[in-house]
Each structure stands twice: as C-alpha cells, then as structure tokens.
Amino acid sequence: MCRNIRQLHNFDPPATEDEIHDAALQFVRKVSGSNKPSQTNTEAFNLAVDEVAAATRKLLDSLVTQAPPKNREEEAAKRRARYEERFAA
C-alpha cells in the first residue's frame, strides 16, 4: 500500500502516539488523494486522521504475540540495507 507506513506492532519500546498519528496521516492522505486538504475539507480530513489513529491505538493495544519484541535500530538498519540494494546504481 504505502511504503511510508511502518509496522508499529511488537517493538520495544512500544509505538509512540506520534508514530501512530504519522501512520494515520499517511493513510488518510493516500485514501483521500491529497497531501493537504482544502480549507473546506480540513475538518473532515483531521477528524479522519484522529479516528484512524484511535483505531490504530486500539488495535495495537489488543494484539497479542509470542514473538520477542523487535529492536527499532536493527529494523531501521534492515530497511536502509533494502533501500540501498534496491537503488544501487
């Protein structure tokens, strides 16, 4: 779907409210087809972001896993390596 939306589940420390909000914002931007809504649509856009963020928080709080938490720095290094491999000239 959207490459900028990162997995937020099963990290230590858990996802922050800012990370959840950023993912919700990316989702709403993708669905609406606009990065910045018109003044007329700003209220609806912001409400959608808030609702998606709340649903995301609820989902993350209810998920259960037996896997050990992932390390953010290790996962970021893996993403960088995939990026470099993908765009190597």
PDB file of N, CA, C and O in Angstrom:
ATOM      1  N   MET A   1       0.824  -1.186   0.000  1.00  0.00           N
ATOM      2  CA  MET A   1       0.000   0.000   0.000  1.00  0.00           C
ATOM      3  C   MET A   1       0.867   1.249   0.000  1.00  0.00           C
ATOM      4  O   MET A   1       1.122   1.808  -1.066  1.00  0.00           O
ATOM      5  N   CYS A   2       1.319   1.695   1.136  1.00  0.00           N
ATOM      6  CA  CYS A   2       2.094   2.928   1.222  1.00  0.00           C
ATOM      7  C   CYS A   2       3.414   2.612   1.901  1.00  0.00           C
ATOM      8  O   CYS A   2       3.428   2.178   3.053  1.00  0.00           O
ATOM      9  N   ARG A   3       4.494   2.818   1.225  1.00  0.00           N
ATOM     10  CA  ARG A   3       5.798   2.434   1.758  1.00  0.00           C
ATOM     11  C   ARG A   3       6.197   3.222   3.001  1.00  0.00           C
ATOM     12  O   ARG A   3       7.040   2.767   3.774  1.00  0.00           O
ATOM     13  N   ASN A   4       5.608   4.389   3.202  1.00  0.00           N
ATOM     14  CA  ASN A   4       5.976   5.202   4.359  1.00  0.00           C
ATOM     15  C   ASN A   4       5.328   4.737   5.652  1.00  0.00           C
ATOM     16  O   ASN A   4       5.739   5.161   6.733  1.00  0.00           O
ATOM     17  N   ILE A   5       4.336   3.885   5.564  1.00  0.00           N
ATOM     18  CA  ILE A   5       3.695   3.390   6.770  1.00  0.00           C
ATOM     19  C   ILE A   5       4.508   2.202   7.265  1.00  0.00           C
ATOM     20  O   ILE A   5       4.672   1.211   6.554  1.00  0.00           O
ATOM     21  N   ARG A   6       5.006   2.307   8.468  1.00  0.00           N
ATOM     22  CA  ARG A   6       5.864   1.279   9.060  1.00  0.00           C
ATOM     23  C   ARG A   6       5.080   0.401  10.010  1.00  0.00           C
ATOM     24  O   ARG A   6       4.067   0.811  10.576  1.00  0.00           O
ATOM     25  N   GLN A   7       5.569  -0.811  10.171  1.00  0.00           N
ATOM     26  CA  GLN A   7       4.983  -1.698  11.170  1.00  0.00           C
ATOM     27  C   GLN A   7       5.167  -1.066  12.544  1.00  0.00           C
ATOM     28  O   GLN A   7       6.250  -0.578  12.871  1.00  0.00           O
ATOM     29  N   LEU A   8       4.118  -1.076  13.337  1.00  0.00           N
ATOM     30  CA  LEU A   8       4.166  -0.460  14.660  1.00  0.00           C
ATOM     31  C   LEU A   8       4.011  -1.478  15.784  1.00  0.00           C
ATOM     32  O   LEU A   8       4.239  -1.154  16.949  1.00  0.00           O
ATOM     33  N   HIS A   9       3.632  -2.685  15.448  1.00  0.00           N
ATOM     34  CA  HIS A   9       3.374  -3.709  16.465  1.00  0.00           C
ATOM     35  C   HIS A   9       4.645  -4.447  16.863  1.00  0.00           C
ATOM     36  O   HIS A   9       5.516  -4.706  16.034  1.00  0.00           O
ATOM     37  N   ASN A  10       4.733  -4.775  18.126  1.00  0.00           N
ATOM     38  CA  ASN A  10       5.770  -5.627  18.697  1.00  0.00           C
ATOM     39  C   ASN A  10       7.159  -5.000  18.669  1.00  0.00           C
ATOM     40  O   ASN A  10       8.130  -5.633  18.255  1.00  0.00           O
ATOM     41  N   PHE A  11       7.240  -3.769  19.106  1.00  0.00           N
ATOM     42  CA  PHE A  11       8.530  -3.107  19.263  1.00  0.00           C
ATOM     43  C   PHE A  11       8.747  -2.763  20.727  1.00  0.00           C
ATOM     44  O   PHE A  11       7.798  -2.576  21.489  1.00  0.00           O
ATOM     45  N   ASP A  12       9.996  -2.685  21.096  1.00  0.00           N
ATOM     46  CA  ASP A  12      10.358  -2.267  22.443  1.00  0.00           C
ATOM     47  C   ASP A  12      11.269  -1.067  22.310  1.00  0.00           C
ATOM     48  O   ASP A  12      12.385  -1.225  21.816  1.00  0.00           O
ATOM     49  N   PRO A  13      10.867   0.109  22.714  1.00  0.00           N
ATOM     50  CA  PRO A  13       9.618   0.481  23.368  1.00  0.00           C
ATOM     51  C   PRO A  13       8.461   0.492  22.364  1.00  0.00           C
ATOM     52  O   PRO A  13       8.678   0.564  21.155  1.00  0.00           O
ATOM     53  N   PRO A  14       7.225   0.420  22.883  1.00  0.00           N
ATOM     54  CA  PRO A  14       6.050   0.403  22.002  1.00  0.00           C
ATOM     55  C   PRO A  14       5.934   1.670  21.159  1.00  0.00           C
ATOM     56  O   PRO A  14       6.580   2.679  21.439  1.00  0.00           O
ATOM     57  N   ALA A  15       5.111   1.601  20.135  1.00  0.00           N
ATOM     58  CA  ALA A  15       4.890   2.741  19.249  1.00  0.00           C
ATOM     59  C   ALA A  15       4.400   3.947  20.040  1.00  0.00           C
ATOM     60  O   ALA A  15       3.579   3.821  20.949  1.00  0.00           O
ATOM     61  N   THR A  16       4.913   5.105  19.682  1.00  0.00           N
ATOM     62  CA  THR A  16       4.510   6.343  20.341  1.00  0.00           C
ATOM     63  C   THR A  16       3.244   6.894  19.682  1.00  0.00           C
ATOM     64  O   THR A  16       2.867   6.478  18.586  1.00  0.00           O
ATOM     65  N   GLU A  17       2.610   7.819  20.356  1.00  0.00           N
ATOM     66  CA  GLU A  17       1.424   8.474  19.779  1.00  0.00           C
ATOM     67  C   GLU A  17       1.794   9.212  18.502  1.00  0.00           C
ATOM     68  O   GLU A  17       0.993   9.267  17.569  1.00  0.00           O
ATOM     69  N   ASP A  18       3.000   9.784  18.445  1.00  0.00           N
ATOM     70  CA  ASP A  18       3.432  10.480  17.231  1.00  0.00           C
ATOM     71  C   ASP A  18       3.565   9.515  16.056  1.00  0.00           C
ATOM     72  O   ASP A  18       3.168   9.841  14.937  1.00  0.00           O
ATOM     73  N   GLU A  19       4.120   8.333  16.304  1.00  0.00           N
ATOM     74  CA  GLU A  19       4.251   7.339  15.232  1.00  0.00           C
ATOM     75  C   GLU A  19       2.882   6.885  14.740  1.00  0.00           C
ATOM     76  O   GLU A  19       2.671   6.715  13.540  1.00  0.00           O
ATOM     77  N   ILE A  20       1.965   6.691  15.660  1.00  0.00           N
ATOM     78  CA  ILE A  20       0.612   6.282  15.298  1.00  0.00           C
ATOM     79  C   ILE A  20      -0.073   7.386  14.503  1.00  0.00           C
ATOM     80  O   ILE A  20      -0.721   7.114  13.492  1.00  0.00           O
ATOM     81  N   HIS A  21       0.066   8.625  14.952  1.00  0.00           N
ATOM     82  CA  HIS A  21      -0.528   9.762  14.237  1.00  0.00           C
ATOM     83  C   HIS A  21       0.066   9.876  12.832  1.00  0.00           C
ATOM     84  O   HIS A  21      -0.668  10.095  11.868  1.00  0.00           O
ATOM     85  N   ASP A  22       1.381   9.732  12.707  1.00  0.00           N
ATOM     86  CA  ASP A  22       2.024   9.834  11.394  1.00  0.00           C
ATOM     87  C   ASP A  22       1.529   8.753  10.441  1.00  0.00           C
ATOM     88  O   ASP A  22       1.306   9.020   9.260  1.00  0.00           O
ATOM     89  N   ALA A  23       1.358   7.536  10.948  1.00  0.00           N
ATOM     90  CA  ALA A  23       0.839   6.448  10.109  1.00  0.00           C
ATOM     91  C   ALA A  23      -0.600   6.740   9.697  1.00  0.00           C
ATOM     92  O   ALA A  23      -0.977   6.505   8.549  1.00  0.00           O
ATOM     93  N   ALA A  24      -1.403   7.250  10.623  1.00  0.00           N
ATOM     94  CA  ALA A  24      -2.796   7.592  10.314  1.00  0.00           C
ATOM     95  C   ALA A  24      -2.849   8.702   9.264  1.00  0.00           C
ATOM     96  O   ALA A  24      -3.663   8.651   8.342  1.00  0.00           O
ATOM     97  N   LEU A  25      -1.990   9.692   9.404  1.00  0.00           N
ATOM     98  CA  LEU A  25      -1.935  10.794   8.445  1.00  0.00           C
ATOM     99  C   LEU A  25      -1.572  10.277   7.058  1.00  0.00           C
ATOM    100  O   LEU A  25      -2.193  10.679   6.074  1.00  0.00           O
ATOM    101  N   GLN A  26      -0.582   9.396   6.959  1.00  0.00           N
ATOM    102  CA  GLN A  26      -0.196   8.828   5.669  1.00  0.00           C
ATOM    103  C   GLN A  26      -1.351   8.057   5.046  1.00  0.00           C
ATOM    104  O   GLN A  26      -1.601   8.155   3.845  1.00  0.00           O
ATOM    105  N   PHE A  27      -2.057   7.287   5.881  1.00  0.00           N
ATOM    106  CA  PHE A  27      -3.191   6.503   5.388  1.00  0.00           C
ATOM    107  C   PHE A  27      -4.280   7.420   4.837  1.00  0.00           C
ATOM    108  O   PHE A  27      -4.787   7.195   3.738  1.00  0.00           O
ATOM    109  N   VAL A  28      -4.635   8.443   5.590  1.00  0.00           N
ATOM    110  CA  VAL A  28      -5.699   9.359   5.156  1.00  0.00           C
ATOM    111  C   VAL A  28      -5.261  10.123   3.908  1.00  0.00           C
ATOM    112  O   VAL A  28      -6.075  10.360   3.016  1.00  0.00           O
ATOM    113  N   ARG A  29      -4.001  10.506   3.834  1.00  0.00           N
ATOM    114  CA  ARG A  29      -3.505  11.168   2.624  1.00  0.00           C
ATOM    115  C   ARG A  29      -3.649  10.255   1.418  1.00  0.00           C
ATOM    116  O   ARG A  29      -4.081  10.690   0.350  1.00  0.00           O
ATOM    117  N   LYS A  30      -3.289   8.998   1.588  1.00  0.00           N
ATOM    118  CA  LYS A  30      -3.358   8.038   0.483  1.00  0.00           C
ATOM    119  C   LYS A  30      -4.805   7.828   0.044  1.00  0.00           C
ATOM    120  O   LYS A  30      -5.110   7.866  -1.148  1.00  0.00           O
ATOM    121  N   VAL A  31      -5.686   7.609   1.006  1.00  0.00           N
ATOM    122  CA  VAL A  31      -7.088   7.341   0.690  1.00  0.00           C
ATOM    123  C   VAL A  31      -7.761   8.553   0.058  1.00  0.00           C
ATOM    124  O   VAL A  31      -8.531   8.420  -0.893  1.00  0.00           O
ATOM    125  N   SER A  32      -7.465   9.737   0.593  1.00  0.00           N
ATOM    126  CA  SER A  32      -8.126  10.952   0.091  1.00  0.00           C
ATOM    127  C   SER A  32      -7.506  11.466  -1.202  1.00  0.00           C
ATOM    128  O   SER A  32      -8.143  12.202  -1.954  1.00  0.00           O
ATOM    129  N   GLY A  33      -6.264  11.074  -1.453  1.00  0.00           N
ATOM    130  CA  GLY A  33      -5.599  11.543  -2.663  1.00  0.00           C
ATOM    131  C   GLY A  33      -5.048  12.940  -2.556  1.00  0.00           C
ATOM    132  O   GLY A  33      -4.728  13.562  -3.569  1.00  0.00           O
ATOM    133  N   SER A  34      -4.930  13.453  -1.320  1.00  0.00           N
ATOM    134  CA  SER A  34      -4.361  14.794  -1.177  1.00  0.00           C
ATOM    135  C   SER A  34      -3.447  14.871   0.044  1.00  0.00           C
ATOM    136  O   SER A  34      -3.730  14.302   1.098  1.00  0.00           O
ATOM    137  N   ASN A  35      -2.349  15.588  -0.134  1.00  0.00           N
ATOM    138  CA  ASN A  35      -1.407  15.790   0.978  1.00  0.00           C
ATOM    139  C   ASN A  35      -1.887  16.859   1.936  1.00  0.00           C
ATOM    140  O   ASN A  35      -1.675  16.776   3.145  1.00  0.00           O
ATOM    141  N   LYS A  36      -2.538  17.866   1.373  1.00  0.00           N
ATOM    142  CA  LYS A  36      -3.046  18.968   2.190  1.00  0.00           C
ATOM    143  C   LYS A  36      -4.458  19.263   1.714  1.00  0.00           C
ATOM    144  O   LYS A  36      -4.653  19.698   0.579  1.00  0.00           O
ATOM    145  N   PRO A  37      -5.445  19.032   2.571  1.00  0.00           N
ATOM    146  CA  PRO A  37      -6.830  19.246   2.140  1.00  0.00           C
ATOM    147  C   PRO A  37      -7.151  20.732   1.967  1.00  0.00           C
ATOM    148  O   PRO A  37      -6.481  21.599   2.527  1.00  0.00           O
ATOM    149  N   SER A  38      -8.176  20.997   1.190  1.00  0.00           N
ATOM    150  CA  SER A  38      -8.647  22.370   1.039  1.00  0.00           C
ATOM    151  C   SER A  38      -9.218  22.841   2.381  1.00  0.00           C
ATOM    152  O   SER A  38      -9.477  22.030   3.270  1.00  0.00           O
ATOM    153  N   GLN A  39      -9.410  24.138   2.516  1.00  0.00           N
ATOM    154  CA  GLN A  39      -9.978  24.673   3.759  1.00  0.00           C
ATOM    155  C   GLN A  39     -11.337  24.061   4.044  1.00  0.00           C
ATOM    156  O   GLN A  39     -11.692  23.836   5.201  1.00  0.00           O
ATOM    157  N   THR A  40     -12.089  23.795   3.002  1.00  0.00           N
ATOM    158  CA  THR A  40     -13.418  23.200   3.155  1.00  0.00           C
ATOM    159  C   THR A  40     -13.340  21.800   3.741  1.00  0.00           C
ATOM    160  O   THR A  40     -14.208  21.399   4.516  1.00  0.00           O
ATOM    161  N   ASN A  41     -12.304  21.056   3.374  1.00  0.00           N
ATOM    162  CA  ASN A  41     -12.185  19.659   3.791  1.00  0.00           C
ATOM    163  C   ASN A  41     -11.263  19.438   4.983  1.00  0.00           C
ATOM    164  O   ASN A  41     -11.095  18.299   5.418  1.00  0.00           O
ATOM    165  N   THR A  42     -10.670  20.483   5.516  1.00  0.00           N
ATOM    166  CA  THR A  42      -9.700  20.332   6.604  1.00  0.00           C
ATOM    167  C   THR A  42     -10.302  19.651   7.825  1.00  0.00           C
ATOM    168  O   THR A  42      -9.676  18.770   8.416  1.00  0.00           O
ATOM    169  N   GLU A  43     -11.502  20.049   8.204  1.00  0.00           N
ATOM    170  CA  GLU A  43     -12.122  19.462   9.392  1.00  0.00           C
ATOM    171  C   GLU A  43     -12.372  17.961   9.205  1.00  0.00           C
ATOM    172  O   GLU A  43     -12.086  17.164  10.098  1.00  0.00           O
ATOM    173  N   ALA A  44     -12.902  17.584   8.051  1.00  0.00           N
ATOM    174  CA  ALA A  44     -13.165  16.169   7.776  1.00  0.00           C
ATOM    175  C   ALA A  44     -11.860  15.383   7.715  1.00  0.00           C
ATOM    176  O   ALA A  44     -11.787  14.260   8.214  1.00  0.00           O
ATOM    177  N   PHE A  45     -10.837  15.962   7.109  1.00  0.00           N
ATOM    178  CA  PHE A  45      -9.525  15.327   6.993  1.00  0.00           C
ATOM    179  C   PHE A  45      -8.931  15.083   8.379  1.00  0.00           C
ATOM    180  O   PHE A  45      -8.474  13.980   8.680  1.00  0.00           O
ATOM    181  N   ASN A  46      -8.940  16.120   9.222  1.00  0.00           N
ATOM    182  CA  ASN A  46      -8.369  15.992  10.564  1.00  0.00           C
ATOM    183  C   ASN A  46      -9.160  15.008  11.423  1.00  0.00           C
ATOM    184  O   ASN A  46      -8.575  14.264  12.209  1.00  0.00           O
ATOM    185  N   LEU A  47     -10.469  14.999  11.279  1.00  0.00           N
ATOM    186  CA  LEU A  47     -11.294  14.039  12.008  1.00  0.00           C
ATOM    187  C   LEU A  47     -10.947  12.614  11.587  1.00  0.00           C
ATOM    188  O   LEU A  47     -10.850  11.719  12.426  1.00  0.00           O
ATOM    189  N   ALA A  48     -10.761  12.409  10.293  1.00  0.00           N
ATOM    190  CA  ALA A  48     -10.401  11.083   9.791  1.00  0.00           C
ATOM    191  C   ALA A  48      -9.053  10.644  10.349  1.00  0.00           C
ATOM    192  O   ALA A  48      -8.893   9.488  10.741  1.00  0.00           O
ATOM    193  N   VAL A  49      -8.087  11.550  10.387  1.00  0.00           N
ATOM    194  CA  VAL A  49      -6.769  11.218  10.948  1.00  0.00           C
ATOM    195  C   VAL A  49      -6.915  10.812  12.410  1.00  0.00           C
ATOM    196  O   VAL A  49      -6.332   9.813  12.832  1.00  0.00           O
ATOM    197  N   ASP A  50      -7.678  11.567  13.184  1.00  0.00           N
ATOM    198  CA  ASP A  50      -7.884  11.251  14.603  1.00  0.00           C
ATOM    199  C   ASP A  50      -8.558   9.895  14.791  1.00  0.00           C
ATOM    200  O   ASP A  50      -8.177   9.121  15.669  1.00  0.00           O
ATOM    201  N   GLU A  51      -9.559   9.614  13.962  1.00  0.00           N
ATOM    202  CA  GLU A  51     -10.279   8.344  14.083  1.00  0.00           C
ATOM    203  C   GLU A  51      -9.411   7.159  13.679  1.00  0.00           C
ATOM    204  O   GLU A  51      -9.461   6.111  14.322  1.00  0.00           O
ATOM    205  N   VAL A  52      -8.629   7.310  12.638  1.00  0.00           N
ATOM    206  CA  VAL A  52      -7.721   6.232  12.224  1.00  0.00           C
ATOM    207  C   VAL A  52      -6.653   6.016  13.290  1.00  0.00           C
ATOM    208  O   VAL A  52      -6.296   4.875  13.582  1.00  0.00           O
ATOM    209  N   ALA A  53      -6.142   7.090  13.869  1.00  0.00           N
ATOM    210  CA  ALA A  53      -5.141   6.962  14.936  1.00  0.00           C
ATOM    211  C   ALA A  53      -5.734   6.246  16.147  1.00  0.00           C
ATOM    212  O   ALA A  53      -5.073   5.399  16.749  1.00  0.00           O
ATOM    213  N   ALA A  54      -6.964   6.575  16.507  1.00  0.00           N
ATOM    214  CA  ALA A  54      -7.615   5.917  17.648  1.00  0.00           C
ATOM    215  C   ALA A  54      -7.824   4.434  17.361  1.00  0.00           C
ATOM    216  O   ALA A  54      -7.598   3.594  18.232  1.00  0.00           O
ATOM    217  N   ALA A  55      -8.255   4.110  16.146  1.00  0.00           N
ATOM    218  CA  ALA A  55      -8.449   2.707  15.778  1.00  0.00           C
ATOM    219  C   ALA A  55      -7.114   1.959  15.781  1.00  0.00           C
ATOM    220  O   ALA A  55      -7.045   0.798  16.184  1.00  0.00           O
ATOM    221  N   THR A  56      -6.066   2.629  15.331  1.00  0.00           N
ATOM    222  CA  THR A  56      -4.745   2.012  15.319  1.00  0.00           C
ATOM    223  C   THR A  56      -4.262   1.741  16.737  1.00  0.00           C
ATOM    224  O   THR A  56      -3.732   0.667  17.020  1.00  0.00           O
ATOM    225  N   ARG A  57      -4.441   2.705  17.623  1.00  0.00           N
ATOM    226  CA  ARG A  57      -4.038   2.520  19.029  1.00  0.00           C
ATOM    227  C   ARG A  57      -4.814   1.355  19.639  1.00  0.00           C
ATOM    228  O   ARG A  57      -4.239   0.524  20.342  1.00  0.00           O
ATOM    229  N   LYS A  58      -6.109   1.294  19.374  1.00  0.00           N
ATOM    230  CA  LYS A  58      -6.945   0.206  19.900  1.00  0.00           C
ATOM    231  C   LYS A  58      -6.457  -1.141  19.377  1.00  0.00           C
ATOM    232  O   LYS A  58      -6.368  -2.111  20.129  1.00  0.00           O
ATOM    233  N   LEU A  59      -6.144  -1.194  18.094  1.00  0.00           N
ATOM    234  CA  LEU A  59      -5.630  -2.427  17.503  1.00  0.00           C
ATOM    235  C   LEU A  59      -4.319  -2.834  18.145  1.00  0.00           C
ATOM    236  O   LEU A  59      -4.165  -3.983  18.561  1.00  0.00           O
ATOM    237  N   LEU A  60      -3.371  -1.912  18.233  1.00  0.00           N
ATOM    238  CA  LEU A  60      -2.060  -2.231  18.810  1.00  0.00           C
ATOM    239  C   LEU A  60      -2.172  -2.688  20.255  1.00  0.00           C
ATOM    240  O   LEU A  60      -1.449  -3.586  20.685  1.00  0.00           O
ATOM    241  N   ASP A  61      -3.080  -2.070  21.004  1.00  0.00           N
ATOM    242  CA  ASP A  61      -3.263  -2.450  22.406  1.00  0.00           C
ATOM    243  C   ASP A  61      -3.879  -3.835  22.558  1.00  0.00           C
ATOM    244  O   ASP A  61      -3.685  -4.489  23.583  1.00  0.00           O
ATOM    245  N   SER A  62      -4.619  -4.289  21.548  1.00  0.00           N
ATOM    246  CA  SER A  62      -5.308  -5.579  21.676  1.00  0.00           C
ATOM    247  C   SER A  62      -4.548  -6.742  21.046  1.00  0.00           C
ATOM    248  O   SER A  62      -4.881  -7.898  21.304  1.00  0.00           O
ATOM    249  N   LEU A  63      -3.535  -6.462  20.225  1.00  0.00           N
ATOM    250  CA  LEU A  63      -2.784  -7.540  19.591  1.00  0.00           C
ATOM    251  C   LEU A  63      -1.932  -8.288  20.610  1.00  0.00           C
ATOM    252  O   LEU A  63      -1.376  -7.694  21.533  1.00  0.00           O
ATOM    253  N   VAL A  64      -1.841  -9.600  20.424  1.00  0.00           N
ATOM    254  CA  VAL A  64      -1.054 -10.460  21.310  1.00  0.00           C
ATOM    255  C   VAL A  64      -0.074 -11.242  20.444  1.00  0.00           C
ATOM    256  O   VAL A  64      -0.426 -11.695  19.355  1.00  0.00           O
ATOM    257  N   THR A  65       1.139 -11.397  20.923  1.00  0.00           N
ATOM    258  CA  THR A  65       2.138 -12.165  20.185  1.00  0.00           C
ATOM    259  C   THR A  65       3.038 -12.915  21.156  1.00  0.00           C
ATOM    260  O   THR A  65       3.232 -12.496  22.298  1.00  0.00           O
ATOM    261  N   GLN A  66       3.573 -14.010  20.693  1.00  0.00           N
ATOM    262  CA  GLN A  66       4.533 -14.783  21.479  1.00  0.00           C
ATOM    263  C   GLN A  66       5.969 -14.431  21.085  1.00  0.00           C
ATOM    264  O   GLN A  66       6.917 -14.810  21.773  1.00  0.00           O
ATOM    265  N   ALA A  67       6.121 -13.710  19.984  1.00  0.00           N
ATOM    266  CA  ALA A  67       7.449 -13.346  19.489  1.00  0.00           C
ATOM    267  C   ALA A  67       8.080 -12.286  20.385  1.00  0.00           C
ATOM    268  O   ALA A  67       7.376 -11.442  20.940  1.00  0.00           O
ATOM    269  N   PRO A  68       9.392 -12.326  20.527  1.00  0.00           N
ATOM    270  CA  PRO A  68      10.051 -11.286  21.313  1.00  0.00           C
ATOM    271  C   PRO A  68       9.958  -9.941  20.595  1.00  0.00           C
ATOM    272  O   PRO A  68       9.907  -9.896  19.366  1.00  0.00           O
ATOM    273  N   PRO A  69       9.935  -8.852  21.352  1.00  0.00           N
ATOM    274  CA  PRO A  69       9.855  -7.522  20.722  1.00  0.00           C
ATOM    275  C   PRO A  69      11.046  -7.264  19.803  1.00  0.00           C
ATOM    276  O   PRO A  69      12.161  -7.715  20.066  1.00  0.00           O
ATOM    277  N   LYS A  70      10.792  -6.539  18.735  1.00  0.00           N
ATOM    278  CA  LYS A  70      11.838  -6.193  17.776  1.00  0.00           C
ATOM    279  C   LYS A  70      12.587  -4.959  18.247  1.00  0.00           C
ATOM    280  O   LYS A  70      12.058  -4.130  18.987  1.00  0.00           O
ATOM    281  N   ASN A  71      13.823  -4.860  17.802  1.00  0.00           N
ATOM    282  CA  ASN A  71      14.668  -3.716  18.107  1.00  0.00           C
ATOM    283  C   ASN A  71      14.519  -2.695  16.983  1.00  0.00           C
ATOM    284  O   ASN A  71      14.727  -3.020  15.814  1.00  0.00           O
ATOM    285  N   ARG A  72      14.161  -1.473  17.334  1.00  0.00           N
ATOM    286  CA  ARG A  72      13.925  -0.441  16.326  1.00  0.00           C
ATOM    287  C   ARG A  72      15.160  -0.156  15.479  1.00  0.00           C
ATOM    288  O   ARG A  72      15.060   0.012  14.264  1.00  0.00           O
ATOM    289  N   GLU A  73      16.316  -0.102  16.117  1.00  0.00           N
ATOM    290  CA  GLU A  73      17.541   0.221  15.377  1.00  0.00           C
ATOM    291  C   GLU A  73      17.909  -0.880  14.393  1.00  0.00           C
ATOM    292  O   GLU A  73      18.354  -0.592  13.282  1.00  0.00           O
ATOM    293  N   GLU A  74      17.729  -2.137  14.786  1.00  0.00           N
ATOM    294  CA  GLU A  74      18.017  -3.247  13.884  1.00  0.00           C
ATOM    295  C   GLU A  74      17.066  -3.231  12.701  1.00  0.00           C
ATOM    296  O   GLU A  74      17.489  -3.455  11.567  1.00  0.00           O
ATOM    297  N   GLU A  75      15.793  -2.972  12.946  1.00  0.00           N
ATOM    298  CA  GLU A  75      14.805  -2.923  11.864  1.00  0.00           C
ATOM    299  C   GLU A  75      15.097  -1.756  10.923  1.00  0.00           C
ATOM    300  O   GLU A  75      14.940  -1.889   9.709  1.00  0.00           O
ATOM    301  N   ALA A  76      15.515  -0.627  11.465  1.00  0.00           N
ATOM    302  CA  ALA A  76      15.866   0.530  10.626  1.00  0.00           C
ATOM    303  C   ALA A  76      17.074   0.204   9.757  1.00  0.00           C
ATOM    304  O   ALA A  76      17.120   0.595   8.591  1.00  0.00           O
ATOM    305  N   ALA A  77      18.051  -0.508  10.310  1.00  0.00           N
ATOM    306  CA  ALA A  77      19.226  -0.903   9.539  1.00  0.00           C
ATOM    307  C   ALA A  77      18.832  -1.844   8.399  1.00  0.00           C
ATOM    308  O   ALA A  77      19.368  -1.741   7.296  1.00  0.00           O
ATOM    309  N   LYS A  78      17.906  -2.750   8.659  1.00  0.00           N
ATOM    310  CA  LYS A  78      17.422  -3.658   7.608  1.00  0.00           C
ATOM    311  C   LYS A  78      16.738  -2.864   6.496  1.00  0.00           C
ATOM    312  O   LYS A  78      16.942  -3.143   5.315  1.00  0.00           O
ATOM    313  N   ARG A  79      15.920  -1.867   6.878  1.00  0.00           N
ATOM    314  CA  ARG A  79      15.238  -1.037   5.873  1.00  0.00           C
ATOM    315  C   ARG A  79      16.248  -0.273   5.030  1.00  0.00           C
ATOM    316  O   ARG A  79      16.111  -0.192   3.809  1.00  0.00           O
ATOM    317  N   ARG A  80      17.267   0.290   5.684  1.00  0.00           N
ATOM    318  CA  ARG A  80      18.304   1.020   4.946  1.00  0.00           C
ATOM    319  C   ARG A  80      19.021   0.106   3.966  1.00  0.00           C
ATOM    320  O   ARG A  80      19.272   0.496   2.826  1.00  0.00           O
ATOM    321  N   ALA A  81      19.356  -1.116   4.400  1.00  0.00           N
ATOM    322  CA  ALA A  81      20.049  -2.072   3.534  1.00  0.00           C
ATOM    323  C   ALA A  81      19.178  -2.429   2.328  1.00  0.00           C
ATOM    324  O   ALA A  81      19.677  -2.500   1.205  1.00  0.00           O
ATOM    325  N   ARG A  82      17.875  -2.656   2.553  1.00  0.00           N
ATOM    326  CA  ARG A  82      16.970  -2.958   1.436  1.00  0.00           C
ATOM    327  C   ARG A  82      16.890  -1.775   0.480  1.00  0.00           C
ATOM    328  O   ARG A  82      16.863  -1.958  -0.737  1.00  0.00           O
ATOM    329  N   TYR A  83      16.851  -0.569   1.024  1.00  0.00           N
ATOM    330  CA  TYR A  83      16.786   0.636   0.197  1.00  0.00           C
ATOM    331  C   TYR A  83      18.044   0.755  -0.657  1.00  0.00           C
ATOM    332  O   TYR A  83      17.964   0.997  -1.861  1.00  0.00           O
ATOM    333  N   GLU A  84      19.191   0.584  -0.035  1.00  0.00           N
ATOM    334  CA  GLU A  84      20.451   0.707  -0.767  1.00  0.00           C
ATOM    335  C   GLU A  84      20.576  -0.356  -1.861  1.00  0.00           C
ATOM    336  O   GLU A  84      21.057  -0.080  -2.960  1.00  0.00           O
ATOM    337  N   GLU A  85      20.138  -1.564  -1.543  1.00  0.00           N
ATOM    338  CA  GLU A  85      20.175  -2.637  -2.548  1.00  0.00           C
ATOM    339  C   GLU A  85      19.237  -2.329  -3.703  1.00  0.00           C
ATOM    340  O   GLU A  85      19.565  -2.559  -4.867  1.00  0.00           O
ATOM    341  N   ARG A  86      18.077  -1.809  -3.366  1.00  0.00           N
ATOM    342  CA  ARG A  86      17.077  -1.523  -4.378  1.00  0.00           C
ATOM    343  C   ARG A  86      17.498  -0.407  -5.327  1.00  0.00           C
ATOM    344  O   ARG A  86      17.239  -0.475  -6.528  1.00  0.00           O
ATOM    345  N   PHE A  87      18.154   0.627  -4.779  1.00  0.00           N
ATOM    346  CA  PHE A  87      18.512   1.785  -5.570  1.00  0.00           C
ATOM    347  C   PHE A  87      19.997   1.882  -5.887  1.00  0.00           C
ATOM    348  O   PHE A  87      20.482   2.952  -6.257  1.00  0.00           O
ATOM    349  N   ALA A  88      20.719   0.786  -5.749  1.00  0.00           N
ATOM    350  CA  ALA A  88      22.160   0.794  -6.069  1.00  0.00           C
ATOM    351  C   ALA A  88      22.334   1.079  -7.558  1.00  0.00           C
ATOM    352  O   ALA A  88      21.642   0.519  -8.410  1.00  0.00           O
ATOM    353  N   ALA A  89      23.271   1.957  -7.834  1.00  0.00           N
ATOM    354  CA  ALA A  89      23.475   2.354  -9.232  1.00  0.00           C
ATOM    355  C   ALA A  89      24.514   1.485  -9.897  1.00  0.00           C
ATOM    356  O   ALA A  89      24.814   1.675 -11.076  1.00  0.00           O
TER     357      ALA A  89
END
